[in-house]
Amino acid sequence: MNYQIKQSQMQNPHLIRTMGFFDVICLGINGVVGAGIFLLPGQLFSLAGTGALWVFPLCGALCFAIALCFAEMGGMYTATGGAYLYAKDAFGPFVGFLVGSVMWFSSIIGWASVASGFGLYLEYFLPSAGRWLSNTIVIMFLAGLSIINYFGVKPGARTINFFTLGKLLSLCIFISVGLFFINGQNLASPHTSEQFSVAAILALYAYTGFEFVVVPAGEMQHPQKHIPRVLFLVLTIVTVLYVVIQFVAAGAFPSLATSDKPLADAARYFMGAIGGVIIGAGALLSVGGVNAGIALTSPRSLYALSADGFFPEIFSKIHPRYHTPYVAIIVTTSLTLVLTLTGSFRYLISASVMVSILQYIPTCLAVIILRKYRPEQERSYKIPGGYCVPVFALMVCGWLICHVELKVVAATALAMVILLPFYFKKWLWRAVLVFVYNDNERKK
């Protein structure tokens, strides 16, 4: 019987649901907790002083409103795609294509940026090594992640679990030891409301990444049940973690406001040299984990777009044995490697924040639209309070957009324009055929 099932799966390859609840939690935490938390406490304390202790709870509450919208949408769908899928169903294929294609395009740029950052952290541990060696290691690392994900989503998820637990372990050591060195006098620092608002914007950026959770829904066990629960847990865990880290760093390290490596310097201050090594390793694991997370989710965006006919069909091919979108994995990794080595992606890096907002806005709007036009569709979770939460979440997105630089908006718009021919390819191809036909007729 098992042999017959395997034979059927080989003949009709499809994505299989092997990601469990713990895998999805690690995917979410890994997506949010990146290298930023190792640098942010010093910036926040210099801007807001003791008020920085309230920045993360506030920003956690603001992002929770957006996450609730993802929770309701995630409770409606079992397919792969995330915000692309929600936008397509709520607004039609054109908006869905714009959201999905920019998601994929920006994920390649973002991955190249994070991969380059991984190389820089390696140079910290290998100071005598040249740039060529760190580049070689980065290439091997990206290729390794691609191979792992090629052989199944479960190995990819386990890789993310490893990096997530590693970074959390280093941060927990920092907290556990640092609590014994808290000095109340270090927590006395004035702040202004203007500086507090700037700090809040920085902290909000540290919460982006939870949207990774919904992308590989087609490979999760019970996604409609797990996604809402995971989003609640991830935002809660991350907020508590951020608050405690900020409290320990501010209370145990008197020079926090002037440090450019706040957690590493703080750990070295109250733990000695070993503290700096632990935090340095944690930062390396954190950056490595973000690489692993993008390696899993980014090809799924290309797969979903291809499966819906927006990109060539070959990109949606599923491996008959490993049940992975192997062509999408190879293409996405190859493009990332090219950008990583050339460095041509650097001027577009900041567009990643704008792309997160472009996923948030249609998802929040989709909650309102699909409640009205598809009230009968099953939802494992429904946000209480009517439309209050999605409207508030849209206001948060608007506030974020107001703080995005104009060049970032321009870069995002440019990416959309570049990708538009893929949407209109059928009409463009027909126009070319008509032009060629008419030209031939004129020559006759």
C-alpha positions in Angstrom: 0.0 0.0 0.0 2.8 2.5 1.0 4.6 1.6 -2.2 1.5 2.4 -4.3 1.2 5.8 -2.5 4.8 6.6 -3.2 4.4 5.6 -6.8 1.3 7.9 -7.1 3.3 10.8 -5.6 6.2 10.3 -8.0 3.8 10.4 -11.0 1.9 13.4 -9.6 4.5 15.5 -7.7 3.1 18.1 -5.4 4.1 20.0 -2.2 3.8 17.9 0.9 2.8 19.1 4.4 5.8 18.3 6.6 6.3 21.5 8.6 5.0 21.1 12.1 4.0 23.7 14.7 7.5 24.0 16.2 9.0 24.5 12.7 6.6 27.4 11.9 7.3 29.1 15.3 11.0 28.9 14.6 10.4 30.3 11.1 8.5 33.3 12.5 11.0 34.0 15.3 13.9 33.6 12.9 12.3 36.0 10.5 11.8 38.8 13.1 14.9 38.4 15.2 17.7 39.3 12.9 21.0 41.1 13.3 19.2 44.4 14.2 18.6 43.5 17.9 22.4 43.2 18.4 22.8 46.8 17.3 19.4 48.5 18.1 19.5 48.8 22.0 22.3 51.4 21.8 20.6 53.5 19.1 17.3 53.5 21.0 18.9 54.4 24.3 20.8 57.3 22.7 17.5 58.6 21.2 15.0 58.0 24.0 17.0 57.2 27.2 14.9 55.3 29.7 11.9 55.8 27.4 13.5 53.2 25.2 12.2 50.6 27.7 8.6 51.5 26.5 9.4 51.6 22.8 9.3 47.8 22.2 6.0 47.2 24.0 4.4 50.1 22.0 5.8 48.8 18.7 4.8 45.3 19.6 1.2 46.4 20.1 1.2 48.3 16.8 2.6 45.4 14.9 0.2 43.0 16.7 -2.6 44.8 14.9 -1.0 44.0 11.5 -0.2 40.4 12.6 -3.9 39.9 13.5 -4.8 40.6 9.9 -2.3 38.0 8.7 -3.8 35.6 11.3 -7.3 36.0 9.9 -6.1 35.6 6.3 -3.8 32.7 7.3 -6.9 31.1 8.9 -8.6 31.1 5.5 -6.1 29.6 3.2 -4.0 26.4 3.0 -2.0 27.2 -0.2 1.5 28.7 -0.6 1.8 32.4 -1.4 1.1 34.5 1.7 0.3 38.2 1.0 0.4 37.5 -2.7 -2.4 35.0 -2.4 -4.5 37.4 -0.2 -4.0 40.3 -2.6 -4.9 38.3 -5.6 -8.2 37.0 -4.1 -9.2 40.4 -2.7 -8.2 42.7 -5.6 -7.7 40.5 -8.6 -4.7 39.1 -10.5 -3.1 42.5 -11.4 -2.6 43.7 -7.8 -1.8 40.1 -6.7 0.9 40.0 -9.4 2.4 43.3 -8.3 2.5 42.3 -4.6 3.9 38.8 -5.4 6.5 39.7 -7.9 7.8 42.6 -5.8 7.9 40.2 -2.8 10.1 37.8 -4.8 12.2 40.4 -6.5 13.0 42.2 -3.2 13.6 38.9 -1.4 16.5 38.3 -3.8 17.9 41.7 -3.1 17.4 41.3 0.6 19.0 37.9 0.6 22.0 39.2 -1.2 22.3 41.9 1.4 22.0 39.5 4.3 24.5 37.1 2.6 27.0 40.0 2.3 26.4 40.7 6.0 27.2 37.1 6.8 30.5 37.5 5.0 31.3 40.7 7.1 30.5 38.8 10.4 32.8 36.0 9.2 35.6 38.5 8.8 35.2 39.5 12.4 36.0 35.9 13.5 38.6 35.5 10.7 40.4 38.9 10.7 43.4 37.5 8.9 41.4 36.1 6.1 41.0 38.2 2.9 37.7 39.2 1.3 38.1 36.4 -1.3 37.9 33.8 1.5 34.8 35.3 3.1 33.2 35.5 -0.4 34.1 31.8 -1.0 32.5 30.8 2.3 29.4 32.8 1.5 29.1 31.1 -1.9 29.4 27.7 -0.3 26.9 28.7 2.5 24.3 29.9 0.0 24.8 26.8 -2.2 24.5 24.6 0.9 21.2 26.2 1.9 20.0 25.7 -1.7 20.9 22.0 -1.6 19.3 21.5 1.8 16.0 23.0 0.6 16.3 21.1 -2.7 16.1 17.9 -0.8 12.9 18.8 1.1 11.2 21.5 3.1 11.7 19.5 6.3 15.5 19.7 6.1 15.2 23.4 5.3 13.0 23.9 8.4 15.4 22.0 10.6 18.2 24.2 9.5 16.1 27.3 10.5 15.4 25.6 13.8 19.1 25.2 14.5 19.9 28.8 13.8 16.9 30.1 15.7 17.7 28.1 18.8 21.4 29.1 18.5 20.6 32.8 18.4 18.1 32.5 21.2 20.6 30.7 23.4 23.2 33.4 23.0 20.6 36.1 23.9 19.3 34.1 26.8 22.9 33.8 28.2 23.3 37.6 27.8 20.0 38.2 29.7 20.7 35.6 32.4 24.1 36.9 33.3 23.3 40.6 32.7 20.4 40.6 35.2 23.0 40.2 38.0 24.8 43.4 36.9 21.8 45.8 36.7 22.6 49.2 38.2 19.6 51.4 38.7 21.6 54.6 38.2 22.3 53.5 34.6 18.5 53.6 33.9 18.3 57.4 34.7 18.4 59.2 31.4 16.2 62.0 30.0 14.4 61.8 26.7 12.2 64.0 24.5 9.0 63.0 22.8 10.6 63.9 19.4 13.4 61.5 20.0 11.0 58.9 21.2 9.1 58.9 17.9 12.3 58.4 16.0 13.2 55.5 18.3 9.7 54.0 17.7 10.2 54.0 13.9 13.6 52.2 14.3 12.0 49.6 16.6 9.1 49.0 14.3 11.5 48.0 11.6 12.9 45.4 14.0 9.5 43.7 14.0 9.3 43.1 10.2 9.7 39.5 9.1 6.7 37.8 10.8 5.1 37.8 7.3 7.5 34.9 6.5 5.2 32.6 8.5 2.4 32.6 5.9 4.4 32.1 2.7 4.9 28.2 2.9 1.4 27.4 4.1 1.1 24.8 1.4 3.8 22.7 3.2 2.5 23.2 6.7 0.5 20.7 8.8 -2.9 22.3 9.6 -2.0 25.8 8.4 -5.4 27.3 9.1 -5.1 26.3 12.7 -1.4 26.8 13.2 -0.8 30.2 11.5 -3.0 32.3 13.8 -1.5 30.7 16.9 2.0 31.0 15.7 1.7 34.7 14.9 0.3 35.4 18.4 3.2 33.4 20.0 5.9 34.9 17.8 4.9 38.6 18.4 4.6 37.9 22.1 7.9 36.0 22.5 9.8 38.6 20.4 8.3 41.6 22.3 9.2 40.1 25.7 12.7 39.2 24.4 13.3 42.7 23.0 12.1 44.4 26.2 14.2 42.3 28.5 17.3 42.7 26.3 16.8 46.5 26.3 16.4 46.5 30.0 19.5 44.4 30.7 21.7 46.3 28.2 20.6 49.7 29.6 20.9 48.7 33.2 24.2 46.7 33.1 26.2 48.8 30.6 26.8 52.5 31.4 28.2 53.3 27.9 25.2 51.8 26.0 24.2 55.1 24.3 27.7 55.6 22.7 28.4 52.0 21.6 28.2 51.0 18.0 28.2 47.3 19.0 26.0 47.5 22.1 25.3 43.9 23.0 28.8 42.7 22.2 30.3 45.6 24.2 27.8 45.1 27.1 28.5 41.3 27.2 32.2 42.0 27.2 31.7 44.6 30.0 30.1 42.2 32.5 31.3 38.8 31.2 34.7 39.5 29.9 36.1 38.4 26.5 33.9 35.3 26.5 30.9 37.5 26.5 31.9 39.2 23.3 32.5 35.9 21.7 29.1 34.6 22.7 27.3 37.6 21.3 29.4 37.6 18.2 28.5 34.0 17.6 24.9 34.8 18.3 25.0 37.6 15.7 26.6 35.3 13.2 23.9 32.6 13.9 21.3 35.3 13.6 22.4 36.5 10.2 22.9 32.8 9.1 19.3 32.1 10.2 17.9 35.0 8.2 19.7 33.5 5.2 18.2 30.1 5.9 14.7 31.7 6.3 14.9 33.5 3.0 16.3 30.4 1.3 13.1 28.6 2.2 10.5 31.2 1.6 11.7 33.2 -1.4 11.5 30.4 -3.9 8.0 29.7 -2.8 6.9 33.1 -3.9 8.3 32.4 -7.4 6.6 29.0 -7.4 3.2 30.5 -6.5 3.5 33.2 -9.2 4.5 30.5 -11.8 1.8 28.1 -10.7 -0.8 30.9 -11.4 0.7 31.6 -14.9 2.5 34.9 -14.2 6.0 33.4 -14.8 7.1 30.6 -17.0 5.6 27.2 -16.0 9.0 25.6 -15.5 9.4 27.7 -12.3 6.5 25.8 -10.7 7.9 22.3 -11.3 7.9 20.1 -8.3 10.6 17.5 -7.7 9.0 14.0 -8.1 10.9 12.6 -5.1 11.6 15.5 -2.8 8.4 17.5 -3.4 10.1 20.8 -3.6 9.9 23.6 -6.2 13.4 22.8 -7.2 13.6 25.0 -10.3 12.5 28.0 -8.3 15.1 27.2 -5.7 17.9 27.0 -8.2 16.9 30.2 -10.1 16.4 32.2 -6.9 19.7 31.1 -5.4 21.6 31.7 -8.7 20.3 35.3 -9.0 21.2 35.9 -5.3 24.7 34.7 -5.8 25.2 37.0 -8.8 24.0 40.0 -6.8 26.1 39.0 -3.8 29.3 38.8 -5.8 28.7 41.9 -7.9 27.4 44.1 -5.1 25.0 45.8 -7.6 22.1 45.3 -5.2 23.4 47.7 -2.6 21.5 50.9 -3.6 18.2 49.0 -3.4 18.6 47.4 0.0 16.4 49.9 1.9 13.5 49.1 -0.4 13.0 45.9 1.7 11.1 48.0 4.4 8.8 49.4 1.7 8.2 45.9 0.4 7.1 44.7 3.9 4.6 47.6 3.9 3.4 46.5 0.5 2.6 43.1 1.9 0.9 44.6 5.0 -1.5 47.0 3.3 -3.2 44.6 0.9 -3.4 42.0 3.7 -5.1 44.4 6.0 -7.5 45.6 3.3 -8.2 42.0 2.3 -9.6 41.4 5.8 -12.2 44.1 5.2 -13.0 43.2 1.5 -13.2 39.4 2.0 -15.4 39.8 5.1 -17.9 41.7 2.9 -17.7 39.7 -0.3 -16.9 36.2 1.1 -18.5 36.1 4.5 -19.3 32.4 4.0 -15.6 31.4 3.6 -14.4 29.4 6.5 -12.1 31.2 9.0 -10.3 29.5 11.8 -9.8 32.9 13.4 -11.7 36.1 13.1 -10.5 39.4 14.6 -12.9 40.7 17.2 -14.2 44.3 17.1 -15.4 44.4 13.5 -13.2 46.5 11.3 -11.5 48.5 14.1 -8.3 46.4 14.1 -7.7 46.3 10.3 -8.4 50.0 10.0 -6.0 50.8 12.8 -3.4 48.5 11.2 -3.7 50.5 8.0 -3.1 53.7 9.9 0.1 52.1 11.3 1.2 51.3 7.7 0.4 54.8 6.7 2.6 56.1 9.5 5.4 53.9 8.4 5.1 55.0 4.8 5.4 58.7 5.9 8.9 57.8 7.2 10.1 56.0 4.1 12.6 57.9 2.0 11.5 59.1 -1.4 14.3 57.2 -3.1 13.0 54.0 -1.6 9.5 54.6 -2.9 11.1 55.3 -6.3 13.2 52.1 -6.2 10.1 50.1 -5.4 8.1 51.7 -8.2 11.0 51.0 -10.6 10.9 47.3 -9.6 7.2 47.2 -10.3 7.7 48.7 -13.8 10.5 46.3 -14.6 8.3 43.4 -13.7 5.1 44.6 -15.5 6.0 42.9 -18.9 5.7 39.5 -17.2 2.0 40.3 -16.4 1.2 41.7 -19.9 3.3 39.0 -21.7 0.3 37.5 -23.4 -0.8 40.8 -24.9 2.8 41.8 -25.7 3.4 38.5 -27.5 0.1 38.9 -29.5 1.1 42.5 -30.4 4.5 41.2 -31.6 2.8 38.5 -33.7 0.3 41.0 -35.2 3.2 43.5 -36.0 5.2 40.7 -37.7 2.2 39.5 -39.7 1.2 43.0 -40.8 4.8 43.8 -41.8 5.0 40.6 -43.9 1.7 41.5 -45.5 3.0 45.0 -46.4 6.1 43.5 -48.0 4.0 41.2 -50.2 
